[in-house]
């Protein structure tokens, strides 16, 4: 039981650290400028928002799929 708790605790810690590093990385100047440049081509706030959401999903989906595959392979 202790091994399972330690394993879960380690995995949770890795997820939290990964999220913090990812949030920090996503607010770097090059990323903000890239998304802003793509979003400014639209006259609608919703279309610009959709560009940002699509960009974020495009970057996170492959990582999510890879993570799921690694967990399934364990």
Secondary structure, DSSP 8 states (H G I E B T S, - for coil): -HHHHHHHHHHHHHHHHHHHHHHHHHTSHHHHHHHHHHHTT-SSHHHHHHHHHHHHHHHHHHHHHHHHHHHHH-
